[in-house]
């Protein structure tokens, strides 16, 4: 069975992240990715989670406490473009995930934007250890979504082939702007 972009992102994360790793959830949203990452890194690992919306941070915190995974997670109510201020530049990051767009069942005018997303991606890439994945699930069927989609696609398409492998995965025969996944693997 073919997996949609979100399920495939989880498959990739499960195949890449191990106990004790340090990872980033650049857009915690409703907390599903954060919980998965916390399970994967275990109590000896660390998840850095970012979101500008208080509701997203609170919902995620509740899920982490309910699943007893809060010890290995640090949540920041701030934009993902600030992650370089939080994560030490010498810290080897084993994986990162972005879900672009807006918080489901929330204010659709609060969206991720290409300027902040590109800053976060460019900050994360040098932090990735060899073999690490940076995963971006691109939701773009909203106002401002096309512009961000185009900017992110252009950016990851230009990454040096000797340093990164970049994959685009998504369904092409579905209506209403189906999300797609970008996966960037650090090769060196």
Backbone as a ProteinNet text record, in pm:
[ID]
protein_1_A
[PRIMARY]
XXXXXXXXXXXXXXXXXXXXXXXXXXXXXXXXXXXXXXXXXXXXXXXXXXXXXXXXXXXXXXXXXXXXXXXXXXXXXXXXXXXXXXXXXXXXXXXXXXXXXXXXXXXXXXXXXXXXXXXXXXXXXXXXXXXXXXXXXXXXXXXXXXXXXXXXXXXXXXXXXXXXXXXXXXXXXXXXXXXXXXXXXXXX
[TERTIARY]
84	0	89.4	55.1	128.4	91.9	191.5	169.7	152.7	65.8	56.8	181.7	195.8	317.5	345.3	241.7	261.8	305	237.6	276.2	416.4	450.2	584	690.3	656.5	752.3	782.3	681.8	702	784.1	761.1	840.5	987.5	1014.6	1152.7	1217	1143.4	1197	1229	1139.1	1161.1	1283.9	1314.6	1429.8	1561.1	1554.6	1672.5	1712.9	1615.7	1641.4	1652.4	1749.2	1774.5	1768.4	1764.7	1770.4	1893	1875.9	1986.1	2012.7	1942.5	1963.6	1905.4	1949.9	1897.2	1826.1	1700	1617	1539.2	1479.1	1405.4	1268.4	1165.6	1033.1	1014	1031.2	1032.8	894.2	789.4	651.3	568.4	563.6	502.7	353.9	282.8	141.2	63.5	-5	-85.6	-8	121.9	207	232.8	171.8	188.7	332.8	397.4	537.2	627.5	598.4	680.1	675.4	556.8	542	619.8	607.6	682.8	832.9	881.2	1023.3	1069	988.5	1023.8	1034	944.2	952.7	1080.2	1114.2	1230	1362	1375	1501.7	1514.3	1403.4	1407.3	1449.5	1466.9	1496.6	1637.3	1725.4	1861.1	1876.9	1772.9	1777	1709.9	1699.8	1635.6	1562.7	1443.5	1364.6	1352.4	1389.9	1365.1	1242	1139	1015.6	985.2	942	914.5	775.3	706.7	581.3	551.3	497.1	467.5	334.9	252.6	119.8	114.8	63.8	50.7	-33.2	-140.5	-228.5	-150.9	-63.2	15.5	108.6	174.3	266.7	189.7	76.1	-3	-55.6	-109.2	-161.2	-50.4	64.4	178.4	226.9	235.7	279.8	185.5	55	-43	-22.1	-0.6	22.1	149.8	251.8	378.5	365.6	294.7	273.4	188.1	82.6	-6.4	69	164.3	241.6	371.9	393.2	513.2	640.8	637.9	752.7	804.5	757.6	791.9	935.2	999.7	1133.9	1236	1220.4	1320.6	1285.1	1187.4	1142.8	1153.2	1208.2	1208.2	1123.5	1017.8	927.4	950.9	947.5	970.5	857.7	790.2	686	752.1	812.8	879.4	896.1	924.1	935.7	1055.1	1040.8	1150	1275	1261.5	1377.2	1473.1	1429.4	1513.9	1586.6	1574.1	1632.8	1783.8	1849.4	1993.2	2031.9	1937.9	1961.9	1951.1	1887.4	1860.5	1956.1	1976.2	2054.4	2200.3	2288.1	2431.3	2479.4	2560.2	2607.4	2698	2741	2823.9	2741.6	2610.2	2522.1	2488.7	2521.7	2485.8	2337.4	2262.2	2118.4	2096.2	2017.9	1995	1871.6	1787	1667.8	1588.6	1509.1	1423.4	1302.3	1191.2	1069.1	1000.3	946.3	862.9	729.8	619.7	489.8	450.3	462.6	436.1	287.2	245.4	104.3	53	-60	-122.2	-160.6	-184.6	-225.6	-367.3	-387	-521.3	-622	-742.5	-852.8	-818.4	-749.3	-706.1	-719.3	-662	-665.9	-581.3	-647.3	-577.9	-498.3	-504.9	-423.9	-283.1	-265.9	-133.9	-68.3	27.4	88.9	241.1	303.7	448.5	476.8	590.8	626.8	765	785.7	911.9	1032.8	1022.3	1139.3	1186.3	1094.6	1133.7	1167.3	1094.7	1121.2	1258.8	1293.2	1424.4	1537	1515.6	1617.2	1636.9	1526.8	1535.7	1605.2	1570.4	1632.7	1782.7	1817.6	1960.2	2039.2	1974.5	2040.5	2057.4	1958	1961.4	2058	2068.6	2149.5	2291.3	2365	2500.4	2503.5	2393.2	2386.8	2363.4	2313	2279.2	2405.3	2398.5	2506.9	2495.2	2601.2	2599.5	2489.5	2406.6	2296.3	2166.4	2169.2	2048.2	1952.9	1824.4	1721.6	1656.2	1635.1	1552	1427.4	1312.2	1187.9	1096	1039.2	947.9	819.1	708.9	578.6	515.3	491	447.3	296.2	225.6	82.8	76.3	13.2	19	-115.1	-223.3	-354.7	-422.4	-348.7	-401.2	-331.6	-385.3	-325	-182.8	-87.7	52.7	126.1	52.6	113.4	192.7	142.9	213.5	350	354.2	479.5	583	541.4	633.7	676.8	584	614.2	720.8	700.5	795.1	933.5	938.1	1066.5	1142.3	1071.5	1135.8	1182.7	1099.2	1139.9	1264.8	1267.4	1384	1508.3	1494.2	1608.2	1666.2	1581.2	1633.6	1680.1	1625.9	1670.4	1812	1854.2	1986.5	2094.7	2059	2159.2	2263.1	2390.7	2497.3	2476.4	2478	2452	2553.8	2675.6	2778.3	2759	2681.5	2659.8	2522.7	2422	2284.5	2213.3	2129	2033.8	1897.3	1821.4	1690.7	1583.4	1479.6	1369.8	1241.3	1160.1	1024.2	929.3	832.3	740.7	598.9	509.3	370.2	282.7	154.5	56.4	33.4	19.7	4.6	-133.6	-220.4	-353.7	-464.8	-434.5	-534.9	-568.7	-691.7	-740	-707.5	-727.9	-718.4	-579.5	-478.5	-341.9	-297.5	-283.3	-239.8	-100.4	-77.2	56.3	158.2	282.5	390.1	505.8	599.3	710	840.8	925	1063.8	1151.4	1246.6	1340.9	1481.5	1559	1696.8	1786.8	1871.1	1964.9	2103.5	2168.9	2305.4	2402.1	2484.1	2573.6	2712.5	2756.8	2893.3	2892.8
-117.6	0	125.1	220.4	347.1	431.8	492.4	577.6	722.2	795.6	938.7	1007.3	1135.1	1207.9	1204.1	1220.5	1222.7	1086.1	979.6	844.8	809.8	849.2	820.2	895.9	1017.3	1091.7	1013.3	951.3	872.9	747.3	685	568.3	606.3	717.7	763.5	795.3	861.5	894.9	768.5	671.1	545.4	471.7	485.6	417.2	492.8	614	699.4	731.5	748.1	798	682.4	695.5	591.4	649.3	559.3	598.9	686.7	794	882.2	994.2	994.5	1097.2	1231.8	1334.8	1470.4	1505.5	1549.6	1576	1705.8	1752.3	1878.6	1859.8	1907.6	1922.9	2072.9	2118.4	2261.9	2325.4	2243.2	2292	2192.1	2204.4	2099.2	2079.7	2182.7	2166.2	2100.8	1990.6	1920.7	1812.6	1802.9	1718.2	1576.6	1532.4	1392.8	1360.3	1447	1422.8	1431.1	1523.7	1540.2	1414.7	1357.9	1234.1	1120.5	1107.6	1003.4	1022.6	1143	1171	1139.6	1175.2	1148.7	998.3	920.2	773.6	721.6	772.8	723.5	755.4	874.2	911.3	855.4	818.8	763.1	864.4	815.2	905.8	964.2	904.2	957.8	1053.7	1070.2	1161.4	1292.8	1376.8	1506.8	1549.4	1605.8	1665.2	1813.7	1894.8	2038.9	2065.4	2124.6	2153.2	2301.4	2348.9	2491.5	2511.8	2612.8	2657.1	2796.8	2880.8	3018	3028.2	2924.4	2932.5	2866.1	2940.2	2890.4	2762.7	2760.2	2642.7	2517.8	2530.7	2416.4	2366.2	2456.6	2419.2	2351.3	2407.1	2349.9	2211	2195.1	2064.7	1960.6	1998.7	1907.4	1869.9	1967.2	1941.6	1840.8	1857.7	1764.9	1622.8	1609.4	1476.2	1413.5	1493.4	1441.1	1396.3	1471.7	1432.7	1306.4	1300.8	1184.3	1057.2	1068.2	952.3	934.3	1017.8	1013.7	1028.9	1118.9	1143.8	1287.1	1359.9	1501.5	1526.9	1429	1452.3	1481	1420.2	1432.8	1540.6	1624.7	1725.9	1865.8	1956.6	2099.3	2170.7	2236.6	2308.2	2458.5	2523.8	2667.7	2733.2	2826.8	2902.3	3017.2	2981.6	3079.4	3016	3100	3053.2	2962.3	2870.8	2777.3	2848.2	2968.4	3043.6	3079.1	3062.9	3094.4	2972.2	2858.7	2737.1	2745.7	2825.2	2844.3	2913.1	2984.2	3048.7	2949.3	2836	2736.7	2617.9	2567.6	2446.1	2483.6	2426.9	2451.8	2411	2493	2466.3	2343.5	2291.1	2170.3	2045.4	2062.5	1950.7	1874.8	1745	1668.2	1628.7	1680.5	1653.5	1532.7	1436.3	1311.7	1314.8	1415.4	1425.9	1549.7	1593.7	1710.4	1698.4	1753.3	1751.4	1887.8	1926.2	2045.3	2000.4	2056.2	2045.1	2187.6	2221.4	2358.6	2381.4	2504.3	2539.4	2607.8	2557.5	2617	2506.7	2544.8	2451.3	2403	2270.9	2219.4	2262.7	2293.6	2334.6	2460.2	2551.3	2674.4	2791	2902.7	3022.7	3001.4	2993.9	2964.9	3083.7	3196.1	3309.5	3304.3	3219.6	3201.8	3083.1	3114.1	3012.1	3018.5	2909.7	2915.5	2997.9	3060.9	3148.7	3112.5	3135.8	3094.9	3159.7	3285.5	3353.3	3284.9	3251	3186.7	3039.5	2972.8	2831.8	2813.3	2895.8	2884.8	2915.6	3010.7	3040.5	2919.6	2856.4	2739.4	2623.4	2599.6	2490.6	2515.8	2636.7	2666.9	2662	2686.2	2673.7	2526.8	2444.9	2303	2219.4	2247.5	2161.2	2138	2240.7	2215.4	2138.4	2137.9	2067.2	1916.9	1877.1	1736.3	1650.7	1537.2	1439.2	1364.3	1297.6	1217.7	1112	1102	1006.5	1057.8	1176.3	1233.7	1280.5	1287.2	1334.1	1461.4	1554.5	1670.6	1647.5	1636.2	1604.8	1726	1756.6	1869.4	1818.9	1823.5	1789.8	1922.1	1935	2061.6	2060	2136.2	2162.4	2301.6	2311.9	2440.1	2485.7	2421.8	2457.2	2569.2	2670.2	2784.3	2910	3023.7	3150.1	3159.8	3185.9	3193.4	3060.7	2952.7	2820.1	2795.1	2843	2823.5	2892	3012.7	3087.9	3014.6	2966.2	2892.7	2762.1	2691.1	2565	2588	2687.8	2715.8	2752.8	2834.4	2877.6	2759.9	2673.9	2559.4	2459.8	2434.2	2342.7	2393	2520.6	2576.8	2563.7	2592.8	2586.7	2444.9	2345.3	2208.9	2149.3	2196.5	2149.7	2194.7	2304.5	2360.8	2310.5	2224.4	2174.1	2091.6	2102.2	2029.8	1877.8	1815.5	1672.9	1587.7	1634.4	1557.6	1562.5	1658.7	1674.5	1627.1	1634.4	1602.5	1525.5	1431.2	1368.8	1423.9	1465.2	1524	1447.3	1407.6	1328.8	1409.8	1399.2	1454.9	1337.7	1326.3	1213.3	1266.1	1224	1264.4	1210.9	1210.1	1164.4	1271.8	1231.6	1327.9	1325.7	1234.4	1227.2	1261.4	1336.7	1374.4	1522.5	1554.2	1692.2	1768.5	1898.7	1987.1	1994.5	2006.1	2029.8	1928.2	1801.5	1703.8	1738.8	1720.1	1748.5	1653.6	1698.1	1610.9	1624.4	1533.5	1526	1554.3	1629.5	1648.6	1587.9	1505.4	1448.6	1481.3	1542.2	1577.8	1493.6	1411.7	1329.9	1391.4	1404.9	1457.8	1343.2	1360.9	1254.4	1261.2	1378.8	1393.8	1459.6
0	0	0	-82.8	-87.2	34.6	93.8	209.3	164.8	235.1	205.7	261.2	233.4	268.8	419.1	500.7	645.1	697.2	654	698.5	651.3	526.6	475.3	555.2	599.7	682.6	810	869	990.8	962.6	848.7	809.6	797.7	731.8	716.5	851.3	938.5	1070.4	1149.5	1145.3	1218.3	1167.6	1040	981.8	1002.5	1053.5	1063.9	1206.6	1294	1429.5	1528.2	1618.8	1719.3	1860.2	1957.6	2098.4	2121.3	2196.8	2230.8	2131.7	2018.2	1915.6	1958.1	1888.7	1904.4	1775.1	1786.9	1669.7	1688	1577.6	1578.4	1515.3	1584.7	1525.8	1508.1	1385.2	1357.4	1359.7	1356.4	1358	1437.9	1570.3	1652.2	1626.3	1586.7	1553.3	1664.9	1632.8	1732.5	1806.7	1783.5	1865.1	1819.4	1712	1669.2	1632.7	1556.6	1520.1	1642.7	1732	1852.3	1937.8	1954.3	2032.2	1966.2	1835.6	1765.3	1785.3	1766.4	1783.5	1926.2	2024.7	2164.7	2190.8	2132.5	2145.5	2082.2	1964.5	1890.9	1961.1	2019.7	2083.4	2224.5	2286.8	2421.2	2525.6	2646.8	2758.2	2752.5	2675.1	2662.8	2545.2	2466.7	2353.1	2385.8	2283	2302.9	2176.8	2197.9	2090.6	2119.9	2022	2028.7	1943.4	2003	1930.3	1927.4	1810.2	1790	1731.5	1778.7	1717.1	1770.5	1684.5	1726.7	1801.7	1792.7	1852.7	1990.1	2086.4	2223.1	2227	2149.7	2147.2	2104	2006.7	1959.4	2069.1	2137	2244.7	2358.2	2396.4	2505.9	2470.6	2350	2306.1	2303.8	2251.1	2242.9	2383	2471.3	2608.5	2676.5	2657.1	2715	2662.5	2531.3	2473.2	2527.6	2544.6	2596.8	2741.5	2821.9	2961.9	2967.5	2887.6	2885	2846.6	2755	2709.2	2787.4	2889.7	2973	2889.3	2793.5	2707.1	2719.2	2817.3	2829.3	2874.5	2939.3	2992.8	2882	2766.3	2660.3	2556.6	2588.4	2492	2552	2473.2	2507.4	2403.1	2447.7	2358	2368.4	2252.8	2244.9	2167.1	2230.6	2161.6	2087.5	1977.1	1890.8	1753	1656.8	1519.4	1497.7	1402.2	1373	1320.1	1271.9	1223.4	1337.3	1462.3	1578.3	1633.6	1569	1625.9	1641.7	1560.8	1575	1704.8	1767	1895.9	2011.1	1986.3	2090.3	2080.7	1960.5	1940.3	1916.1	1996.1	1983.6	1845.6	1782.5	1646.4	1637.9	1751.8	1753	1781.1	1796.6	1826.2	1698.2	1690.9	1571.2	1575.2	1482.6	1474.6	1383.9	1431.3	1357.8	1269.1	1286.4	1203.3	1238.2	1142.8	1163.9	1074.7	1120.8	1040.6	1047.7	932.6	917.1	857.8	905.7	839.6	804.8	678.4	635.7	618.5	635.6	619.4	744	795.2	913.4	1010.9	1134.5	1238.1	1208.7	1192.2	1163.7	1271	1226.9	1314.6	1393.3	1327.2	1392.7	1294.5	1328.2	1246.3	1120.1	1004.1	877.7	824.8	892.8	849.2	911.4	1011.7	1072.6	1002.3	915.2	830.3	839.2	796.6	780	655.5	653.3	540.6	489.7	361.7	299.5	365.6	405	462	589.9	678.7	804.2	782.7	695.6	668	605.3	508.3	444.2	542.6	632	733.4	824.5	865.1	952.6	882	756.7	681.2	665.6	627.6	606.4	737.1	849.5	979.4	1017.7	985.5	1023.4	940.6	812.6	725.1	776.5	818.5	868.1	1000.2	1074.7	1202.3	1184.4	1067.4	1045.3	1044.1	1110.5	1102.8	970.5	930.4	807.4	818.9	715.8	713.6	771.6	830.3	889.7	780.7	816.7	724.7	775.9	685.1	709.2	623.4	687.7	618.3	621.8	505.9	494.1	429.3	504.5	447.9	406.4	277	219.5	195.9	277.1	257.3	195.3	78.2	7.6	-49.5	-11.7	-64.4	12.4	49.2	123.2	71.6	108	65.4	120	32.2	70.1	55.1	40	32.3	-94.8	-206.6	-334.9	-333.3	-279.1	-275	-190.4	-73.2	12.5	-53.9	-112.6	-182.2	-288.7	-371.5	-480.4	-426.8	-322.6	-265.8	-204	-130.6	-66.7	-171.6	-272.1	-379.8	-450.8	-481.3	-548.6	-461	-332.7	-241.8	-234.3	-206	-189.7	-321.9	-433.1	-564.7	-596.4	-535	-561.3	-465.4	-371.3	-277.2	-351.7	-315	-385.7	-378.8	-494	-506.7	-430.2	-417.4	-346.3	-194.7	-148.6	-4.5	41.6	-47.3	-9	-120.1	-79.5	-171.3	-135.8	-235.4	-210.1	-286.1	-215.6	-269.6	-263.4	-367	-364.8	-379.9	-287.5	-284.4	-267.5	-354.5	-338.8	-449.3	-424	-521.7	-626.8	-751.2	-860.3	-924.5	-883.6	-944.7	-845.4	-742.1	-643.7	-656	-623	-630.8	-502.8	-508.8	-392.2	-330.8	-411.4	-363.2	-257.7	-294.4	-193.9	-143.3	-14.2	38.8	-22.7	-25.4	-70	28	15.7	108.9	37.3	103.1	58.5	167.7	128.5	223.1	175.3	262.3	232.1	322.5	260.2	334.5	325.8	440.6	441.8	412.2	310.3	264.5	324.4	364.8	417.9	554.7
[MASK]
++++++++++++++++++++++++++++++++++++++++++++++++++++++++++++++++++++++++++++++++++++++++++++++++++++++++++++++++++++++++++++++++++++++++++++++++++++++++++++++++++++++++++++++++++++++++++++

